[in-house]
Amino acid sequence: MASITIRNLEDDIKQRLRVRAAEHGRSMEEEARDILRRVMGDAASPRNLAAAIRARVAPADRIDLDLPARQPMREPPHLGRKQR
């Protein structure tokens, strides 16, 4: 098994980890392992960005909007010099 050392961990995070570990009746080290297992085991990173975006927005409710009919383009203004 591998081991890691986490440096520069904010005091607040360490305290919250300590409290969470105590609530679950285990050491901070075991609590950190459990958190990492759950986070890393959730889902593999998608390999395709478009597929990841599609998967993220697919469950959302969609709204179809009625687009107004197109109007003919107006005549552009004449910006040339006026003749005297």
N, C-alpha and C positions, 0 to 999 in steps of 0.2 A: 504494500500500500504506500501511496505517496503522502507527503505532508507539505503544508505550506505555512508561511509566516506572513501575517498581515501587518504591515507597518503603517504608521500615520493614521490610525483609526481614530476618528473623533471620539472624545470622551462620552458624548451623549449616546452614540451608537453602542459603545461598549457597555454603558450602564443599561441601556434598553435590552441588549442581548443578555446581560446578567439577570435582569428581572424576568425576562421571557423564559430563560433556562430554569430559573427557580420555580416559576409557575408550572412548568412541565416536569419538574422533579429530575432534572438532569444537569450535567455540566455545561458550561458555556461552549466548550469544544464540541460536545455532542449536539447541542442546539444548532451551532453553526453548520455542522455536517448535515443535519436534518433539513435546514433551510436550503442549503446548496443542492441536496438531492431533489427536493421538491421543485425548486426553480429550474434546475437543469433537466429534470425529467419531464417537464410539462410538454414541450413540443420541440422538435428539431427546427432549426432555423430554415426558413424557406430558401431554396436555391435560386428562385426566380423572383425578381422584384415585382414584376407585373402580377404574378400569381399571388404573391403576398398581399398586395394592395387589393386585388380582386377578392381574396378570402376575407380581408378585413371589412370591406364595404358591402359584400354580398348579402349578409343578413339584415342590413339596414332597410327600413321601409323606403320605398321609392315613390316619387310623385311625378306624374306626367303633366307637363305644362302645355297649355294650348298656346302655340306661337301665333302672333298676329300675321295676317297676310302681308306680303311685301308690297310696298308702294313703288311706283316708278321713281327712278332717281331724278332729283331736281336739277335744273340747269345750273352749272357752276357760275359763280360771279366772275365778271370781267374785271381784271385787275390792271389792265393796260392803262397807258396815259390817255387822258382826254385830248382830243384834237380841238384846236381853237379856230 
